[in-house]
Amino acid sequence: TIPRNQTFHSKFFALLQVGFDAWEPGRKHKTYKGKPITKHFENFREEITTIAGFYEQTFDIRGRMKLRAKSISFANMEDPEFEQLYSAVADVLLENVLARYSNRAELDAVVDQVMGFL
């Protein structure tokens, strides 16, 4: 096994943070039963990971099939697969959230800038 690159792991989370900060849910109603509905980073990460194609198929208690984001822990994902995940997530973000970026190079420059602040 090749140990994972911690810096690249941090870069992945910087990429997700750029997407999360730019993402607006687009709901008309921002409350449910009188309580505010807020964005949640972990839900965002899981959904983006699933859309990127890195998921496991499971069943819920009612027997319905569910997609669950694949674990990105160091023990469960080696560097080559993590690099594929990073690239796929960047593509998903550019297509669905970060439309103002003209290309991947522009997004990578912003992520590198965010990394400089970490």
N, C-alpha and C positions, 0 to 999 in steps of 0.2 A: 504494500500500500504506500502511495505517495502522500505525505502529509499535505493538508490544504494550506493555501496561502492566506494568512490572516488579513493582509492588506487588501487582497482582492475581495475577501468576504466583506470587509468594511466598505469597499467601493460599491458592492452590490447594494448594501443598505443605503448608501448615499444616492444611488440611482433610484431606488424605491422612494426615498424621501423627496427627491426632486419631483417625481410623479405624484406622490401623495399631496404635496404642497400645491400643485397645480390643479389637482382633481377637484371638481365640484359635483356632488351627486346629482344635481339637476332635479331635485324633488320640489314640487310646489309647497307641500306641507312639511314643515321641519319639526313637527311635534307628533307624538303618538300618545293618546290618552292624557294629554296635558303635559307630557314630559318631552323635553327637547331630544331630537335625534341628532347625533353627532357622527362625524367621520371617525373611523377607528383604524389605526395603522395596521394592526395585525390582520384584520379582515381584508384590508386592501392588499396586503402582501400575499395572503392566501389566494385571493381571487385572481390577481395578476399571474401568480405562479400557475394556477390551474388553467387560465386562458392560454398561457404560454405552452401548455401541453405537458407539464410536469405534475402529474397527479396520480392518485391511486383510486381505483373504483371500489367502493364499499357499500354496505347496506345500512340503513338506519333501522331503528326499532320497529318501524312499520313495514319493513321489507322493501322499501324503495331504494333504488340505486342512488348513491351520492358520489360526487367527486370530491376528493380530499387532497389538498395540496401536498405534494411530496415533501418529506422532511429535508431540510437543507443543513441539518446538523453535520458536524465534521465526521461523525461516525457513520452517517448514512449516505453521504454523497462525496465522491472523490473529485479532485480538481477537473479532470476532463469533462465530466457531466456538469459540474458547477459552471464551467466556462460556457457550455451550451445553454444552460439555464440563463445566465447573464445576458447572452446575446438574444435569446428568445424574449426575455422580459423587456429588454430595450426596444425590440421591434414592436411588442404589444403596446408599450407605453407611447411610442411614437405614433402608432396607428390610432389608439383610442383616447389618449389623454393629452399628449404633448404635440398637438397638431401645429403649434406655432414654431416648432423647430423644423428647419428645412431638411436636415439630414442627420445621420448618426454621428458624424464628426462634431457637429454643433452640440449635440447632447453630451457626447463624451467630454467635450471641453468644459461644459457646465458641471458635470459630475466631478471632474478633476479639480475644478475650482472649489466645489463643496468639500472635497476631500482635504483640501488645504486648510479648511477651517476646523476640521475634526481633531 
